[in-house]
Amino acid sequence: MNTLTCIIFYYSLVSTSHLQLAAFALGTIGWILCTVSMGIVEWRVWHVDNTTVISSGIAWVGIWKVCFISYLHVSPGYREQFCHKFSGYDSFVPYEIYVAQGLMLIAMFMGLLGLAATIFALRNVYMGITHKTLIAPFFLVGGFLYIFAGLCVLIPVSWNFYSVAHNQSIAFPPSYYMPSSPEAQEAGAAIPVGIVAVILLNLLNSLAPHSFVEAQLRTGRKL
């Protein structure tokens, strides 16, 4: 690439860098929401009729543990939240929860790599580095990593929402003090948070790679 072409390519990228910066900001928010969704215990909200142990009549089923409020063995006027963590040897845990554990971890890792690639590319643009091999590929990799991370969030969120919509049960052992099926259940806060993360990581960041095609067309060269 000659000097004139480098300069044209650089200014083409600068002219579209606002889109990349916006995509980076949205990707960062999406990655944060992905991490938050993974840590929230309220993936499924179970309503139970037996309040002997589950005093509030509500239990929260997450991808890592199940929690509920109980007044049992607690001084009057006080309450305590009891949580039971899932282990890798629990055969009663449904597939969608195990899949969610793996895919959400992958999404967090892929999103972090996407952030690193985008930061490196933006740094090169604003420092005036014109060599396209140090800019465009990292922007493209960052965008695709965002999209891949979004897909990894979409699968467990959709699968668990399907389970909630069909009021599917979980055969908890007696030590969990949980019924095998709820009277009713609804999607918890983790589901909408995950959906917003998917939108930010997938739909909006899928627009970012087009700016590189535009920048390349302005220089008359292929990627």
matplotlib code that plots the C-alpha trace (Angstrom):
import matplotlib.pyplot as plt

x = [0.0, 1.6, 1.7, -1.3, -3.4, -2.4, -3.5, -6.8, -7.4, -6.6, -8.9, -11.6, -11.3, -11.3, -14.5, -16.2, -14.5, -17.4, -19.5, -16.7, -16.5, -20.3, -20.1, -17.4, -19.5, -22.5, -20.4, -19.0, -22.4, -23.6, -20.6, -21.3, -25.0, -24.0, -21.8, -24.6, -27.1, -24.8, -24.5, -28.2, -29.9, -33.4, -33.5, -36.7, -39.1, -41.1, -44.3, -44.9, -47.9, -45.9, -44.6, -43.3, -39.7, -40.0, -41.7, -42.2, -43.7, -41.2, -38.0, -35.4, -33.8, -30.6, -27.9, -25.6, -27.9, -31.4, -32.4, -35.4, -36.4, -37.1, -38.1, -37.4, -35.0, -34.7, -35.6, -39.1, -39.0, -35.9, -35.5, -32.7, -32.0, -31.0, -29.1, -28.1, -25.4, -25.5, -22.6, -21.3, -22.5, -26.2, -28.1, -31.4, -30.2, -31.8, -29.7, -30.7, -29.0, -25.8, -25.7, -26.3, -23.4, -21.0, -22.3, -22.5, -18.8, -17.8, -19.8, -18.0, -14.6, -15.4, -16.8, -13.7, -11.5, -13.8, -13.3, -9.5, -9.4, -11.6, -9.6, -6.3, -7.8, -9.2, -5.9, -4.2, -6.7, -6.5, -2.7, -2.4, -1.1, -2.1, -1.1, -4.4, -3.2, -3.0, -6.5, -9.2, -8.6, -8.8, -12.1, -13.5, -12.4, -13.8, -17.2, -17.4, -16.4, -19.2, -21.7, -20.5, -20.8, -24.3, -25.3, -23.8, -26.1, -29.2, -29.2, -29.5, -31.8, -34.2, -34.0, -34.7, -37.5, -39.0, -38.8, -40.5, -43.2, -44.0, -43.8, -41.3, -40.3, -37.0, -36.7, -34.9, -33.6, -35.0, -31.9, -32.9, -36.3, -37.8, -40.9, -40.4, -42.7, -44.1, -47.6, -46.6, -43.3, -42.2, -39.1, -36.7, -34.6, -31.8, -33.9, -34.6, -31.1, -29.7, -32.0, -30.8, -27.2, -27.9, -29.4, -26.3, -23.8, -25.5, -27.8, -26.0, -22.4, -23.3, -23.4, -19.8, -18.0, -19.7, -17.7, -14.5, -15.9, -16.7, -13.2, -11.7, -13.9, -12.7, -9.1, -10.0, -8.6, -10.0, -9.9]
y = [0.0, 3.3, 6.5, 8.1, 5.0, 4.7, 8.3, 7.8, 4.6, 6.3, 9.2, 6.8, 4.9, 8.1, 9.2, 6.0, 5.7, 7.2, 4.2, 1.9, 3.9, 3.6, -0.1, -0.4, 1.4, -0.7, -3.9, -3.0, -2.4, -5.7, -7.6, -6.1, -7.1, -10.6, -10.9, -9.5, -11.9, -14.8, -13.9, -13.1, -15.9, -15.0, -16.9, -18.6, -17.4, -20.2, -19.7, -22.5, -23.2, -24.8, -22.0, -24.1, -23.7, -21.3, -18.6, -16.1, -18.7, -17.6, -19.3, -18.2, -20.7, -19.6, -21.4, -21.7, -22.1, -21.9, -19.5, -18.7, -16.7, -18.7, -17.8, -21.4, -21.5, -17.7, -15.3, -13.7, -10.6, -11.7, -13.5, -15.2, -16.2, -19.8, -20.8, -24.2, -24.3, -26.8, -29.1, -30.8, -34.2, -33.2, -35.4, -33.6, -30.3, -29.9, -29.7, -26.1, -25.0, -26.9, -25.5, -22.0, -22.4, -23.2, -20.8, -17.8, -18.4, -18.6, -15.5, -13.6, -14.7, -14.0, -10.6, -9.8, -10.7, -8.6, -5.6, -6.1, -6.3, -3.2, -1.2, -2.1, -1.0, 2.2, 3.0, 2.6, 4.8, 7.7, 7.4, 7.9, 4.4, 4.0, 0.3, -1.4, -4.7, -3.2, -1.7, -3.3, -6.9, -6.1, -4.2, -7.1, -9.7, -7.6, -7.3, -11.0, -11.9, -9.6, -11.4, -14.8, -13.8, -12.6, -16.0, -17.7, -15.6, -16.0, -19.9, -20.3, -17.3, -18.6, -22.2, -21.2, -18.8, -21.8, -23.9, -21.1, -20.6, -24.4, -24.5, -27.3, -28.9, -29.8, -32.9, -31.3, -33.7, -33.4, -31.5, -28.5, -28.1, -27.4, -28.9, -30.8, -28.5, -25.0, -23.8, -21.3, -19.8, -16.7, -15.4, -13.7, -10.6, -12.5, -13.2, -9.6, -8.5, -11.3, -10.3, -6.7, -8.0, -10.0, -7.0, -4.9, -7.6, -8.9, -6.5, -3.2, -4.5, -6.4, -2.9, -2.2, -4.4, -2.5, 0.6, -1.3, -2.4, 1.3, 2.3, -0.3, 0.7, 4.3, 3.1, 0.8, -2.2, -5.4, -6.6]
z = [0.0, -1.1, 1.0, -0.7, -0.3, 3.4, 4.0, 2.2, 4.1, 7.4, 6.9, 5.7, 9.0, 11.0, 9.2, 10.3, 13.7, 15.4, 14.4, 15.7, 19.0, 19.4, 18.6, 21.2, 23.8, 23.1, 23.1, 26.4, 27.9, 26.3, 27.8, 31.2, 31.0, 29.9, 33.0, 35.2, 33.7, 34.4, 38.1, 38.7, 40.5, 39.2, 35.9, 36.9, 39.6, 41.2, 43.1, 45.6, 47.8, 50.7, 52.8, 55.7, 54.6, 51.7, 53.8, 51.1, 48.7, 46.1, 45.1, 42.6, 40.3, 38.6, 36.6, 39.5, 42.5, 43.9, 46.6, 48.7, 51.8, 55.0, 58.5, 59.7, 62.7, 62.5, 65.3, 64.9, 62.9, 60.9, 57.7, 55.9, 52.4, 51.9, 48.8, 47.5, 44.8, 42.0, 41.5, 38.3, 39.7, 40.2, 37.8, 38.5, 37.0, 33.5, 30.4, 29.7, 33.0, 32.3, 28.8, 30.2, 32.5, 29.7, 27.1, 29.4, 30.5, 26.8, 26.0, 28.8, 27.6, 23.9, 24.7, 26.7, 23.7, 21.5, 23.7, 23.7, 19.9, 19.5, 22.0, 20.1, 16.8, 18.1, 19.8, 16.4, 14.6, 17.1, 17.3, 13.5, 12.6, 9.0, 8.4, 7.7, 9.0, 12.4, 12.3, 10.1, 11.0, 14.7, 14.2, 12.3, 14.8, 17.6, 15.8, 15.1, 18.6, 19.9, 17.6, 18.7, 22.3, 21.7, 20.2, 23.2, 25.4, 23.1, 23.3, 27.1, 27.5, 24.9, 26.2, 29.8, 28.7, 26.8, 30.0, 32.0, 29.4, 29.6, 33.4, 33.3, 36.6, 38.2, 40.4, 43.3, 46.0, 49.6, 50.8, 48.6, 50.4, 46.9, 45.3, 42.1, 40.3, 41.1, 41.2, 38.6, 37.4, 35.5, 33.9, 36.3, 35.9, 34.2, 31.1, 30.1, 31.0, 28.8, 25.9, 26.1, 26.1, 23.0, 21.2, 22.0, 21.2, 18.0, 16.2, 16.8, 16.5, 13.3, 11.6, 12.5, 9.9, 7.1, 7.8, 7.0, 3.6, 3.0, 4.0, 1.7, -1.2, -0.8, -1.2, -4.1, -2.4, -1.0, 2.6]

ax = plt.figure().add_subplot(projection="3d")
ax.plot(x, y, z, "-o")
ax.set_aspect("equal")
plt.show()
